[in-house]
Amino acid sequence: EVVLRFSNNATTQQHNWVLVQDGTKDAVATAGLCCPTSDWISPDDAHVIVHTKLIAAGESGQVTFTAPAAGTYQFVCTFPGHSQSMFGIFEVTS
């Protein structure tokens, strides 16, 4: 079980954290543009493994999930305009 806790230290920006299949962060972020009411994540996107809710400036959030199979995954903030600089690698080892 993985527990990730986030503090959004921004003063004006909202953020989320979305774990996705490797190589799909840009497609997930683009698909999420349609969906402001679902935290900028397309509800039917099969590439999304788990995500936080949209976290307002100055607030905190967390997500708890069972780690996926060993491998490399990506994470990204899908708030519009953030995915180009707010992303990284999530590596699961056995």
N, C-alpha and C positions, 0 to 999 in steps of 0.2 A: 504494500500500500504506500502510495506517495501522497504527501500533504505539502502543498505549496501555499505559502502565505505572501501576500503582496501589500505593500504600502504605496499608494500613489502620492508621491511627494510634489507633484505638479501643483501649480496654483490655479490653472485654468483648464487644463486638458483632461479628458477622460481617456482611460486605457483599458484594454482587456489582455488576456493571455490565452492564446489558442494553440493547442498542440495538434499538429497535422502530420499526415504521411509525408515522408521525405520527398522533396521536389515539388510540393503542391502549395507552398505558402502564398505565392502570387495569385494563383487561381482561386484559392480560398478567400483571400482579401478582396479580389475583384467580385467574386460571387456575393460576398457580404455587403457590397454597396447597395444592394436592393433591400436591405433588411435592418433599418435603424431600430425597429421595435423588437428585434431579437438580438440586440447587442452587436450589430454589424456582422452577424454570422448567418449564412443561409441555413435554415433549419434542416434541410434535406441533404446537406453536403456530406457525402460519404468519406471525404478526406479528413474531416474533423474527428479527432479522437476524444478530446475533452477540452473544456474552456471555462474561464471564469465569466461571471457577469461583467458588464461594463462597470468599471470602478471610477467613481467621481474623484475629482481633484481633492486631495486631503483625506480621502477615505481609504479603507483597507478591505481586502477580500481574500478568499482562499478557495482552493479547489482540492478535493480528495478523490483519488482514483487508483485503480490497480494498474501498475505499470504494464504497458504493452509488451509484446515479445521483444527479445533482445534485438537491437538494431539501432539505426540512426533515424531520428525524426527531426522535424523543425517546429519551432514555435514562432508566433508572430502576433503583433497587435493589429487587429483588423479595423480599428477606428480609421475613418477615411484620412488618407495621407500619411499614416504612420508606418505602413508595412514596408516602405522602402528603407527605413533606418532602424526599425524596432523589430528585430528578428534574431534568431539564433538556432543553435543545434541542441537537441535533447538526446542524449545517448543512453540507451538501456543496455546494461551488461548482465549476464546471467549470474 
